Structures are given as structure tokens and as C-alpha cells.
Amino acid sequence: MKEVFSYVKPYKWTAIFALCLMLLELFVELVQPLIMAKIIDEGVRAQNQGMVLQWGAVLLALSFVAFLAGIINSYFSSHTAQSFSYDLRNAMFDRIQSFTLATYQKFSTASLITRLTNDVTQVQTVLFMSLRIMLRAPLAVIGSIIMAFVVNPKLALFLVIGAPIIFIFLIFMVAKGVTYFGRVQKRVDRLNRVLQENLQAIRLVKAYLRGAYEATRFDEVASRLKVDTVKALRIMEYIMPVLLLIMNMSLLAVLWFGTKQIATGTTPLGDIVAIVNYAMRMTGSFSMFAFIIIFYARAKASAERMAEILSIENEVEDTSLIEEVGHATQYGELTFDHVSFTYPGGNVPVLSDVSFQVKSGEKLAIMGATGAGKSTLLQLIPRFYEVTQGRILVEGQDVQHWDLQELREIIGYVPQQSLLFTGSIADNVRWGDTQAEMDAVLQATMQAQIHASVEDFPNGYDTKVGQKGVNLSGGQKQRLSIARALLRKGHILMLDDSTSALDVKTEQSLWEALSEEKATMLVVTQKIRTAKGADRILLIDAGKVVAYGTHEELLQTSSLYKKIAISQQEVKE
């Protein structure tokens, strides 16, 4: 929790001020029984109306001071808690953005969402309540005991007899609560994951009439969350009865022996009233402990989950260029030199001893069966993952020696799944270059063969794209993704099976437009028709290069390539 609550430091003075106001409220609360004792002993019993009015006025003034302190405390407590949660949430999001793909894949998306939302809210609530009332409860108990000893040490002893038992019991319950609420948060992760999957695949769910099945699956996860939450809350429900039992027994002892002392005249009635008042305040404070422990246990479980994000160290660190290289003469040149790769935590190599070279401005088509390692090969170039063996050279320099930001700035990447963001079409294209002028956007969309389609929309480039581009066709999303990559004007353009939804005519027009690009192109494709237009074709099978050359060369030298071409009716048997 220390790392998480370190984000309170910028607001320590507002927090301290809020605590001071809370202590002022507490001071008034602890002084009130003494004033009431004086009103009883020096006013009511002495039949001194002036004394009653005098101390009554003091009591009223202190109550008004406490009222103002409470209002101001709420303002500063809220400001501190909200500012803290804002900084914490941003820090976690920034940290997640800095993750390598290997690090990112250690966490489910639903878990990260829960940590950024629910978990942050838990610790924010605890901070606010700590500044407002949570710290006040234990301090009220301690203060009441001290004031009770000031009033009458003998009777005060009965209030502290059960203190050791209460202390041990509360420590045990906090430990139990943290364990149980940690399980609850994991259940929330699973619930969010099921919900996320369902909403993302809602069209498929409806097409396959799987609504009832999905409802059953959701009900199963939700019921497990309910069961674990009930278990956690049930454990917490033991707190209040136990605390009240011990305190009520202490209170009965105070009343029993206090009555005897009054009868013998050794203790004023006002002292007994004050002691009872302090006992009642302690009982009220103890009754809040159940809620405090529930919130604290939840917050501790949440803080540990967030600290896991904040403390994790990336497996890839940015490094500066070791030496200057002549990028101008090797523009976009790419070399794989005996590259092998195994995913972190895996045992089976995805790529084995892959070697090839793509010269500046050339177009390389990468083919192979599903799972052959084509997409993985592309992801090694911008260092989404680190190679296990061998090296990758970009413009004559090992990618390990590139500054990570500079390396990625010269690469335009279009992934298999076309991802668009909520916003306008122009905003989505400008993801490639946020500073690009509209003329550059238009040029990129024209090259990507999407300009005419955009112009047909009622609002043109200002048309709002729904979540993940839900209001666009698959081909439109692919072409917008290509336009986004083209806008970067990178030295290397990587298209990972990014034309699968395009018709023959549109795809042909796209490749003709891209032929004007100076960038070196790597195109993952399943189409022989697309591969024929490349300078070289790289055929991968089970992570190994089985053929490399032009279309004509591979027809003569590779039986696998020829078999694929025949199956697509690009050549005759």
C-alpha cells in the first residue's frame, strides 16, 4: 500500500489541514461530556441557573465550531481523495502504456480495467473516509479512555479491561478481510472478462442464437462473485456483535460500581454521567469498526493489485543509438540474420533460424499456413518482443541499438485486426501523424482507396466512427488502417494480412497506388495473386523458411508454393 499511497504526497498539506479539522471535531466531542458533568454538578444539582446558561452557551458555541470544521473538512478531504485517485489512475494508465507486449500479456484486459476503475475507487474511498471519519473512530476510542481516566480512574479501568481482547480480535479480522476481499476482486475481474467478451461478440452471439447460453455463463460467474462477497461480508458481520458485547459488559460494570460510589458519596453524579457518555461514544466508535475494516480490507486488496502494476519492471528498456549510421543510403533496408524466437514462458520456438534480406524500396510478400509465425516475424521488427537468437538489422543497425521511439517512428504498421477509435474518420487517420495537415490526410486516404467512400458519408471526414468502427465495413476499416500507416511516411511499411476484405479491383488499385511509395514493404498475405506483385516471396512453414525468391522461382523450386498456387487456380497443374 505504501507505493500506492505515495501519490498522496503532492496533497499532503490539504490532507494535514483536513486532519486538523477532524481533530478539532474530535476535541469538541471529547470535551462535551466534561461540560455536561459541570452543568449537572455545578448547575442542576446546585440549582444555579446562571451556571447552566453559561456552560450551555459554551457547549452550543463548541458545537457550532465542530459543525463548521466538519463542512470544511469534507471539502478538503474530497479534494485530496479525488486528486489522489486522478493521479493514481493516470500513473497506472501511463505505466500500462509503457508495458512491452510480453508484460502486457501477463494480465487480462478485464483485470487491467478493474484495477483502473474499481480498485482505484476503493482506495480513493478509504482515503476520503480516513480524512473524514475513519481515523476519528479509533482516536475517539483512545481519547475517550484518556478522558475517562481524567474524570475517574477507578471507573475508567472497567472500560479498558476488554481492550486487549478487542485489539487481537480486530487484527485477526483485518487479515481475514484482506484475504476474502482479494478473492472478491478476482471474481470481479472474471465477471468483467465475460461481459467484455459478450459485448465484443454481440453480433456473433445473435447470429448463432447463443443469448441463453451467454446468460447462463454470466449467471455462473455472477453467482460465484455473490457467494464470495457474501462470505466476506458474513465474516465482517461478526465484528460488531463481538465489540458491542465487550463494551456493553464494560458499561454495565461502570454503572454497577458507579451507583455504589454515588451512594457512598465518593463520586459526583456528573462524573458518572461523563464516564457513561465516554463509554457510549466508545461503543458508537466501535460499531463503526466493522465498516472501517470492510473498507480497509477491500482497499488493501485493491492497493496490492495496483502496486503489482506500478512496481513491475519492463523487460525492454529504451537505449540510445550506439553509433551514427547512414540511414539515407540504407533507407528502409531490413535484414534477418539467423533469427529464432520463443514467446516468454513458452518452450516451443515460433521462429527458427530465419534469414532473409529486403533491400531499400523492395516489396516482400510473406506467406504460410495459419500459425506458421508470419505475424510474429513482423512484431519482432519494432521490438514488440526481443529475439531469442540471432539479430535483426534495420538500415544496417541492430534493432537492439536503436532508440525504441526512433525505431518505431520509421515503421508504419497495419495489424491483422483493423482497430479504429471513437472519434472522427480524420482523427483515426491522424493517428499515424497527429500533426498532419488535411492535405496529407487526403493523400493517404486516396492511396488507400478509401477517399471516395469517405466522401459519400453525410459528414465526410467528420463522420464519427462508432466503437471499434462498428458502423464501417471490414474493407473500409482495413483501408482506413492502411491510410493511417501511410500517413506516417515510414521507411518500412508492414501490412499483416490487411487486404483480406478487399475485392480484386480495389486491391489492385491499392497496390498500384502503393507502388509509388518509397518505403520498403512487408506484406503478409494468403493470396498468390497479391504475392505475385512482390519483388520477393518468403514462404514460412512451422516457423522455418522453406522457400525464398520470386513467384516464378518458387513455382520451379517449391512444391508447397506450387501446391498453394494450384489450389488458388493461379497456375495449372
C-alpha positions as CSV (number, residue, x, y, z in Angstrom):
1,M,0.0,0.0,0.0
2,K,3.0,2.3,0.5
3,E,3.6,2.7,-3.2
4,V,0.0,3.4,-4.0
5,F,-0.5,5.9,-1.2
6,S,2.7,7.7,-2.2
7,Y,0.5,9.6,-4.6
8,V,-1.0,11.5,-1.7
9,K,2.3,13.3,-1.2
10,P,1.5,16.3,-3.5
11,Y,-1.6,16.9,-1.4
12,K,-0.1,16.4,2.0
13,W,-0.9,19.9,3.2
14,T,-4.6,19.7,2.3
15,A,-4.6,16.3,3.9
16,I,-3.0,17.6,7.0
17,F,-5.4,20.6,7.2
18,A,-8.3,18.1,6.8
19,L,-6.9,16.0,9.6
20,C,-6.5,19.1,11.8
21,L,-10.2,19.9,11.3
22,M,-11.1,16.4,12.1
23,L,-9.1,16.6,15.3
24,L,-10.9,19.8,16.2
25,E,-14.2,18.0,15.8
26,L,-12.9,15.2,17.9
27,F,-11.7,17.7,20.6
28,V,-15.2,19.1,20.8
29,E,-16.7,15.6,21.1
30,L,-14.4,14.7,23.9
31,V,-14.9,18.0,25.8
32,Q,-18.7,17.8,25.7
33,P,-19.1,15.2,28.5
34,L,-16.9,17.3,30.8
35,I,-19.1,20.3,30.2
36,M,-22.2,18.2,30.7
37,A,-20.8,17.0,34.0
38,K,-20.2,20.6,35.1
39,I,-23.8,21.5,34.1
40,I,-25.1,18.7,36.2
41,D,-22.9,19.1,39.3
42,E,-22.5,22.9,39.4
43,G,-25.7,23.9,37.7
44,V,-28.6,21.5,38.0
45,R,-27.7,19.9,41.4
46,A,-26.6,23.2,42.9
47,Q,-29.7,24.9,41.4
48,N,-27.5,27.5,39.8
49,Q,-29.4,28.6,36.6
50,G,-26.6,31.1,35.7
51,M,-24.0,28.2,35.6
52,V,-26.4,26.2,33.4
53,L,-26.8,29.0,31.0
54,Q,-23.0,29.8,31.0
55,W,-21.9,26.3,30.3
56,G,-24.8,25.7,28.0
57,A,-23.7,28.6,25.8
58,V,-20.1,27.2,25.8
59,L,-21.5,23.8,24.7
60,L,-23.5,25.5,21.9
61,A,-20.6,27.5,20.7
62,L,-18.3,24.4,20.6
63,S,-21.0,22.5,18.7
64,F,-21.1,25.3,16.0
65,V,-17.3,25.2,15.7
66,A,-17.4,21.5,15.2
67,F,-20.2,21.9,12.6
68,L,-18.1,24.4,10.6
69,A,-15.0,22.2,10.9
70,G,-16.9,19.2,9.6
71,I,-18.1,21.1,6.5
72,I,-14.6,22.4,5.7
73,N,-13.1,19.1,6.4
74,S,-15.5,17.4,3.9
75,Y,-14.3,19.9,1.2
76,F,-10.6,19.3,1.7
77,S,-11.0,15.6,2.2
78,S,-12.9,15.3,-1.0
79,H,-10.3,17.4,-2.9
80,T,-7.4,15.3,-1.6
81,A,-9.1,12.0,-2.3
82,Q,-10.3,13.0,-5.8
83,S,-6.9,14.5,-6.8
84,F,-5.1,11.4,-5.4
85,S,-7.3,9.0,-7.4
86,Y,-6.8,11.1,-10.6
87,D,-3.0,11.0,-10.3
88,L,-3.0,7.3,-9.4
89,R,-5.3,6.3,-12.3
90,N,-3.2,8.3,-14.7
91,A,0.1,6.8,-13.3
92,M,-1.3,3.3,-13.8
93,F,-2.5,4.0,-17.3
94,D,0.9,5.5,-18.2
95,R,2.6,2.5,-16.7
96,I,0.4,0.2,-18.8
97,Q,1.2,2.1,-21.9
98,S,4.9,1.6,-21.3
99,F,4.5,-2.2,-21.0
100,T,6.1,-4.5,-23.5
101,L,3.7,-6.9,-25.2
102,A,5.2,-9.7,-23.1
103,T,4.5,-7.8,-19.9
104,Y,1.0,-6.8,-21.1
105,Q,0.0,-10.3,-21.8
106,K,0.6,-11.3,-18.2
107,F,-2.6,-9.5,-17.3
108,S,-6.1,-10.0,-18.8
109,T,-7.7,-6.9,-20.2
110,A,-10.6,-7.2,-17.8
111,S,-8.2,-7.3,-14.9
112,L,-6.5,-4.1,-16.0
113,I,-9.8,-2.4,-16.4
114,T,-10.9,-3.4,-12.9
115,R,-7.6,-2.1,-11.4
116,L,-8.0,1.2,-13.2
117,T,-11.7,1.6,-12.1
118,N,-13.0,-0.4,-9.2
119,D,-9.6,-0.8,-7.4
120,V,-8.8,2.9,-7.6
121,T,-12.3,3.8,-6.3
122,Q,-11.8,1.5,-3.3
123,V,-8.6,3.2,-2.2
124,Q,-10.0,6.7,-3.0
125,T,-13.0,6.0,-0.7
126,V,-10.7,4.8,2.1
127,L,-8.6,7.9,1.8
128,F,-11.6,10.2,1.9
129,M,-13.1,8.3,4.8
130,S,-9.8,8.3,6.7
131,L,-9.6,12.0,6.5
132,R,-13.3,12.4,7.3
133,I,-14.3,9.7,9.8
134,M,-12.2,6.5,9.7
135,L,-9.3,7.9,11.8
136,R,-11.7,9.7,14.0
137,A,-13.2,6.4,15.3
138,P,-10.0,4.9,16.8
139,L,-8.9,8.3,18.0
140,A,-12.3,8.8,19.7
141,V,-11.9,5.4,21.5
142,I,-8.4,6.4,22.7
143,G,-9.4,9.9,23.6
144,S,-12.5,8.7,25.5
145,I,-10.4,6.3,27.5
146,I,-7.9,9.1,28.4
147,M,-10.7,11.5,29.3
148,A,-12.4,8.8,31.4
149,F,-9.2,8.3,33.4
150,V,-9.0,12.1,33.9
151,V,-12.6,12.1,35.3
152,N,-12.4,8.9,37.4
153,P,-9.5,6.5,37.1
154,K,-11.2,3.7,39.1
155,L,-14.3,3.6,36.9
156,A,-12.2,4.1,33.7
157,L,-10.4,0.8,34.4
158,F,-13.6,-1.1,33.6
159,L,-13.6,0.5,30.1
160,V,-10.1,-0.9,29.3
161,I,-10.4,-4.4,30.6
162,G,-11.6,-5.7,27.3
163,A,-9.1,-3.6,25.2
164,P,-6.5,-6.4,24.6
165,I,-9.2,-8.8,23.5
166,I,-10.7,-6.2,21.1
167,F,-7.2,-5.4,19.7
168,I,-6.3,-9.0,19.0
169,F,-9.8,-9.7,17.6
170,L,-9.6,-6.7,15.2
171,I,-6.1,-7.7,13.9
172,F,-7.4,-11.2,13.1
173,M,-10.5,-9.8,11.3
174,V,-8.4,-7.4,9.2
175,A,-6.2,-10.3,8.0
176,K,-9.3,-12.4,7.2
177,G,-11.0,-9.5,5.4
178,V,-8.0,-8.8,3.2
179,T,-7.9,-12.4,2.1
180,Y,-11.6,-12.6,1.4
181,F,-11.9,-9.3,-0.4
182,G,-8.8,-10.2,-2.5
183,R,-10.8,-13.1,-3.8
184,V,-13.8,-10.9,-4.5
185,Q,-11.7,-8.5,-6.6
186,K,-10.5,-11.5,-8.7
187,R,-14.2,-12.5,-9.2
188,V,-14.9,-9.0,-10.4
189,D,-12.1,-9.5,-12.9
190,R,-13.7,-12.6,-14.2
191,L,-17.1,-11.0,-14.4
192,N,-15.7,-8.1,-16.4
193,R,-13.9,-10.5,-18.8
194,V,-17.1,-12.4,-19.5
195,L,-19.0,-9.2,-20.0
196,Q,-16.3,-7.8,-22.3
197,E,-16.2,-10.9,-24.4
198,N,-20.0,-10.9,-24.8
199,L,-20.3,-7.3,-25.8
200,Q,-17.4,-7.5,-28.3
201,A,-19.0,-10.6,-30.0
202,I,-22.6,-9.5,-29.7
203,R,-23.3,-9.9,-33.4
204,L,-21.9,-13.4,-33.3
205,V,-24.0,-14.2,-30.2
206,K,-27.1,-13.1,-32.0
207,A,-26.3,-14.8,-35.3
208,Y,-25.8,-18.1,-33.5
209,L,-28.7,-17.6,-31.1
210,R,-26.4,-18.0,-28.1
211,G,-28.0,-15.4,-25.9
212,A,-29.4,-18.0,-23.5
213,Y,-26.0,-19.7,-23.3
214,E,-24.2,-16.4,-22.6
215,A,-26.8,-15.5,-20.0
216,T,-26.1,-18.8,-18.2
217,R,-22.4,-18.3,-18.4
218,F,-22.7,-14.8,-17.0
219,D,-25.1,-16.1,-14.3
220,E,-22.5,-18.7,-13.2
221,V,-19.7,-16.1,-12.9
222,A,-22.0,-13.6,-11.2
223,S,-23.2,-16.2,-8.7
224,R,-19.6,-17.0,-7.7
225,L,-19.0,-13.3,-7.2
226,K,-22.1,-13.2,-5.0
227,V,-21.0,-16.3,-2.9
228,D,-17.5,-14.9,-2.3
229,T,-18.9,-11.4,-1.5
230,V,-21.4,-12.9,1.0
231,K,-18.6,-15.0,2.6
232,A,-16.5,-11.8,3.0
233,L,-19.3,-9.7,4.4
234,R,-20.5,-12.5,6.7
235,I,-17.1,-12.7,8.3
236,M,-17.1,-9.0,8.8
237,E,-20.6,-9.1,10.4
238,Y,-19.1,-10.9,13.4
239,I,-17.2,-7.7,14.3
240,M,-20.0,-5.5,15.6
241,P,-21.7,-8.0,17.9
242,V,-18.4,-9.0,19.5
243,L,-17.3,-5.4,20.0
244,L,-20.7,-4.4,21.4
245,L,-20.8,-7.4,23.7
246,I,-17.5,-6.5,25.3
247,M,-18.3,-2.8,25.5
248,N,-21.8,-3.4,27.0
249,M,-20.3,-5.6,29.7
250,S,-17.8,-2.8,30.5
251,L,-20.6,-0.3,30.6
252,L,-22.7,-2.4,32.9
253,A,-19.7,-2.7,35.3
254,V,-19.3,1.2,35.2
255,L,-23.0,1.6,36.1
256,W,-22.9,-1.0,38.8
257,F,-19.8,0.3,40.6
258,G,-20.6,3.9,39.8
259,T,-24.0,3.6,41.5
260,K,-22.3,2.3,44.6
261,Q,-19.8,5.2,44.6
262,I,-22.7,7.7,44.3
263,A,-24.4,6.1,47.2
264,T,-21.3,6.4,49.4
265,G,-20.8,10.0,48.2
266,T,-17.3,9.4,46.9
267,T,-18.1,10.2,43.3
268,P,-20.3,13.1,41.9
269,L,-23.2,12.3,39.7
270,G,-21.7,14.4,36.9
271,D,-18.6,12.2,36.8
272,I,-20.7,9.0,36.4
273,V,-22.7,10.8,33.6
274,A,-19.4,11.8,31.9
275,I,-17.9,8.2,32.2
276,V,-21.1,6.7,30.8
277,N,-21.1,9.3,28.0
278,Y,-17.5,8.3,27.1
279,A,-18.4,4.7,27.2
280,M,-21.3,5.3,24.8
281,R,-19.0,7.2,22.5
282,M,-16.6,4.3,22.5
283,T,-19.4,1.9,21.8
284,G,-20.5,4.1,18.9
285,S,-17.0,4.3,17.5
286,F,-16.6,0.5,17.9
287,S,-19.8,0.0,15.9
288,M,-18.1,1.8,13.0
289,F,-15.1,-0.5,13.1
290,A,-17.0,-3.2,11.1
291,F,-17.5,-0.8,8.3
292,I,-13.9,0.6,8.6
293,I,-12.4,-2.9,8.4
294,I,-14.5,-3.8,5.4
295,F,-13.4,-0.7,3.5
296,Y,-9.8,-1.1,4.7
297,A,-9.7,-4.8,3.7
298,R,-11.0,-4.0,0.3
299,A,-8.7,-1.1,-0.2
300,K,-5.7,-3.2,0.9
301,A,-6.5,-5.9,-1.5
302,S,-7.0,-3.3,-4.3
303,A,-3.8,-1.5,-3.4
304,E,-1.8,-4.7,-3.6
305,R,-3.2,-5.3,-7.1
306,M,-2.4,-1.8,-8.2
307,A,1.1,-2.0,-6.7
308,E,1.7,-5.0,-8.9
309,I,1.1,-2.8,-11.9
310,L,3.1,0.2,-10.6
311,S,6.1,-1.8,-9.5
312,I,6.5,-4.1,-12.4
313,E,9.7,-3.6,-14.4
314,N,9.6,-3.8,-18.2
315,E,11.6,-6.4,-19.9
316,V,12.7,-3.9,-22.6
317,E,14.5,-0.7,-21.9
318,D,14.9,2.2,-24.3
319,T,18.6,2.5,-25.5
320,S,20.2,5.2,-27.5
321,L,21.9,4.7,-30.7
322,I,25.4,3.4,-30.1
323,E,26.8,4.9,-33.3
324,E,25.6,7.0,-36.1
325,V,24.6,5.1,-39.2
326,G,24.0,6.3,-42.7
327,H,20.2,5.9,-42.9
328,A,20.0,7.8,-46.1
329,T,21.9,5.2,-48.1
330,Q,20.1,2.3,-46.4
331,Y,16.6,3.7,-46.3
332,G,14.2,1.0,-45.1
333,E,16.7,-1.9,-45.6
334,L,15.9,-4.9,-43.5
335,T,17.9,-8.0,-42.6
336,F,17.0,-11.1,-40.6
337,D,20.2,-12.8,-39.5
338,H,19.6,-16.4,-38.2
339,V,16.7,-15.2,-36.1
340,S,14.9,-17.6,-33.7
341,F,12.2,-16.7,-31.2
342,T,10.2,-18.3,-28.4
343,Y,7.4,-16.5,-26.6
344,P,8.2,-15.7,-22.9
345,G,7.2,-18.6,-20.8
346,G,6.9,-20.9,-23.9
347,N,9.0,-23.9,-24.8
348,V,8.4,-24.4,-28.5
349,P,10.2,-21.9,-30.9
350,V,7.8,-19.9,-33.0
351,L,10.6,-19.0,-35.5
352,S,13.7,-21.0,-36.1
353,D,16.9,-19.8,-37.9
354,V,15.1,-17.3,-40.1
355,S,17.4,-15.4,-42.5
356,F,16.5,-13.1,-45.4
357,Q,17.2,-9.5,-46.7
358,V,14.9,-6.9,-48.1
359,K,16.6,-4.0,-49.9
360,S,15.5,-0.4,-49.8
361,G,12.2,0.1,-51.5
362,E,11.5,-3.5,-52.2
363,K,8.3,-5.4,-51.5
364,L,8.4,-8.7,-49.7
365,A,5.4,-11.0,-49.6
366,I,5.3,-13.3,-46.6
367,M,3.2,-16.5,-46.9
368,G,2.5,-19.5,-44.9
369,A,-0.2,-21.5,-43.1
370,T,-2.1,-20.2,-40.0
371,G,0.3,-20.4,-37.1
372,A,3.4,-20.5,-39.2
373,G,4.9,-17.4,-37.5
374,K,4.2,-14.7,-40.1
375,S,2.7,-12.1,-37.7
376,T,5.3,-12.9,-35.0
377,L,8.0,-12.2,-37.6
378,L,6.6,-8.7,-38.2
379,Q,6.3,-8.0,-34.4
380,L,10.0,-8.6,-33.8
381,I,11.0,-5.7,-36.1
382,P,9.6,-2.8,-33.9
383,R,10.7,-4.8,-30.8
384,F,7.3,-5.7,-29.5
385,Y,9.3,-8.8,-28.4
386,E,13.0,-9.5,-28.2
387,V,14.6,-12.1,-30.4
388,T,15.8,-15.3,-28.6
389,Q,18.7,-15.8,-31.0
390,G,20.2,-14.0,-34.0
391,R,19.7,-10.4,-34.8
392,I,17.5,-8.0,-36.9
393,L,19.1,-5.1,-38.8
394,V,17.1,-2.1,-39.7
395,E,19.0,0.3,-42.1
396,G,22.2,-1.5,-41.2
397,Q,21.8,-1.2,-37.4
398,D,20.8,-3.9,-35.0
399,V,17.4,-3.0,-33.6
400,Q,18.8,-3.6,-30.1
401,H,20.9,-0.5,-30.6
402,W,18.1,1.7,-31.9
403,D,16.3,4.2,-29.6
404,L,12.9,2.5,-29.3
405,Q,10.9,5.6,-30.1
406,E,13.0,6.4,-33.2
407,L,12.8,2.8,-34.4
408,R,9.0,2.8,-34.2
409,E,8.7,6.2,-35.8
410,I,10.1,4.9,-39.1
411,I,7.7,2.0,-39.2
412,G,4.1,2.0,-40.5
413,Y,2.2,-1.0,-39.1
414,V,-1.2,-2.3,-40.1
415,P,-2.2,-5.3,-37.8
416,Q,-4.4,-8.2,-38.8
417,Q,-7.4,-6.8,-36.8
418,S,-8.2,-3.4,-38.0
419,L,-8.7,-1.3,-34.9
420,L,-10.4,2.1,-35.0
421,F,-11.1,4.5,-32.1
422,T,-14.1,6.5,-31.2
423,G,-13.9,9.9,-32.9
424,S,-14.0,11.2,-36.5
425,I,-12.6,9.5,-39.6
426,A,-10.0,12.2,-39.9
427,D,-8.9,11.7,-36.2
428,N,-8.5,8.0,-36.9
429,V,-6.3,8.6,-39.9
430,R,-4.3,11.2,-38.0
431,W,-3.3,8.5,-35.5
432,G,-0.4,7.9,-38.0
433,D,0.7,11.6,-37.5
434,T,-1.2,13.8,-35.1
435,Q,0.3,16.9,-36.7
436,A,-0.6,16.1,-40.2
437,E,-2.4,18.7,-42.4
438,M,-5.6,17.8,-44.1
439,D,-3.9,17.6,-47.5
440,A,-1.7,14.8,-46.2
441,V,-4.7,13.0,-44.8
442,L,-6.4,13.2,-48.2
443,Q,-3.3,12.0,-49.9
444,A,-3.1,9.0,-47.6
445,T,-6.8,8.1,-48.0
446,M,-6.6,8.4,-51.8
447,Q,-3.6,6.0,-51.8
448,A,-5.5,3.6,-49.5
449,Q,-8.6,3.7,-51.9
450,I,-10.9,4.9,-49.1
451,H,-11.3,8.6,-50.1
452,A,-14.3,8.1,-52.3
453,S,-16.1,6.1,-49.6
454,V,-15.5,8.8,-47.0
455,E,-16.8,11.5,-49.3
456,D,-20.0,9.5,-49.7
457,F,-20.6,9.7,-45.9
458,P,-23.0,12.6,-44.9
459,N,-20.3,14.3,-42.8
460,G,-17.3,13.2,-44.9
461,Y,-14.1,13.2,-42.8
462,D,-16.0,14.5,-39.8
463,T,-18.1,11.3,-39.7
464,K,-18.0,9.8,-36.2
465,V,-16.6,6.3,-36.1
466,G,-18.5,4.0,-33.7
467,Q,-16.8,1.9,-31.1
468,K,-14.1,-0.2,-32.9
469,G,-15.5,1.1,-36.2
470,V,-18.8,-0.8,-35.8
471,N,-20.5,1.5,-38.4
472,L,-17.9,0.6,-41.1
473,S,-17.5,-2.4,-43.2
474,G,-14.5,-4.7,-42.9
475,G,-12.9,-3.4,-46.1
476,Q,-13.5,0.2,-45.1
477,K,-11.8,-0.4,-41.7
478,Q,-8.8,-2.1,-43.4
479,R,-8.3,0.8,-45.8
480,L,-8.5,3.4,-43.1
481,S,-5.9,1.4,-41.1
482,I,-3.7,1.4,-44.2
483,A,-4.2,5.2,-44.7
484,R,-3.2,5.7,-41.0
485,A,0.0,3.8,-41.6
486,L,0.8,5.6,-44.9
487,L,0.4,9.0,-43.2
488,R,3.5,8.2,-41.0
489,K,5.7,8.2,-44.2
490,G,7.7,5.5,-42.6
491,H,10.8,3.9,-44.1
492,I,9.2,0.4,-43.6
493,L,5.5,-0.4,-44.2
494,M,4.2,-3.6,-42.6
495,L,0.8,-5.0,-43.7
496,D,-0.3,-8.0,-41.8
497,D,-2.9,-9.7,-44.0
498,S,-4.5,-6.2,-44.2
499,T,-6.3,-6.6,-47.6
500,S,-8.3,-9.8,-46.9
501,A,-11.6,-7.9,-47.0
502,L,-10.9,-6.0,-50.3
503,D,-12.3,-7.0,-53.6
504,V,-10.0,-7.8,-56.5
505,K,-10.4,-4.4,-58.2
506,T,-9.9,-2.3,-55.1
507,E,-6.9,-4.3,-54.0
508,Q,-5.3,-4.0,-57.5
509,S,-5.8,-0.2,-57.3
510,L,-4.3,-0.2,-53.8
511,W,-1.1,-1.9,-54.9
512,E,-0.8,0.3,-57.9
513,A,-1.0,3.4,-55.6
514,L,1.4,1.9,-53.2
515,S,4.0,1.3,-55.9
516,E,4.7,5.0,-55.7
517,E,5.8,4.7,-52.1
518,K,9.5,4.9,-51.3
519,A,9.1,2.7,-48.2
520,T,10.2,-0.9,-48.0
521,M,7.1,-3.1,-47.8
522,L,6.5,-6.4,-45.9
523,V,3.1,-7.8,-46.8
524,V,1.6,-10.9,-45.0
525,T,-0.9,-12.5,-47.4
526,Q,-2.6,-15.7,-48.2
527,K,-3.2,-14.7,-51.8
528,I,-0.9,-15.8,-54.6
529,R,-2.4,-13.0,-56.7
530,T,-1.0,-10.5,-54.1
531,A,2.3,-12.3,-53.7
532,K,3.0,-12.3,-57.5
533,G,3.3,-8.5,-57.4
534,A,6.1,-8.6,-54.8
535,D,9.9,-8.4,-55.6
536,R,10.4,-11.5,-53.4
537,I,8.2,-14.0,-51.6
538,L,9.1,-15.6,-48.2
539,L,7.3,-18.9,-47.6
540,I,7.3,-20.0,-43.9
541,D,6.2,-23.4,-42.6
542,A,6.2,-24.2,-38.8
543,G,8.5,-21.2,-38.1
544,K,11.1,-22.1,-40.7
545,V,11.9,-20.5,-44.1
546,V,11.1,-23.2,-46.7
547,A,11.3,-21.0,-49.8
548,Y,12.5,-17.6,-50.8
549,G,12.5,-16.0,-54.2
550,T,10.3,-14.6,-56.9
551,H,7.0,-16.0,-58.0
552,E,8.5,-17.8,-61.0
553,E,11.4,-19.1,-59.0
554,L,9.2,-20.6,-56.3
555,L,7.0,-22.3,-58.8
556,Q,10.0,-24.1,-60.0
557,T,11.7,-24.8,-56.7
558,S,9.0,-25.1,-54.1
559,S,6.4,-27.9,-54.3
560,L,4.5,-26.3,-51.3
561,Y,4.3,-22.9,-53.1
562,K,3.2,-24.6,-56.3
563,K,0.5,-26.5,-54.5
564,I,-0.9,-23.3,-53.0
565,A,-0.9,-21.6,-56.4
566,I,-2.7,-24.5,-57.9
567,S,-5.3,-24.5,-55.1
568,Q,-6.0,-20.8,-55.8
569,Q,-6.1,-21.5,-59.6
570,E,-3.3,-19.1,-60.3
571,V,-1.4,-21.8,-62.2
572,K,-2.4,-25.1,-63.9
573,E,-1.3,-28.5,-62.8
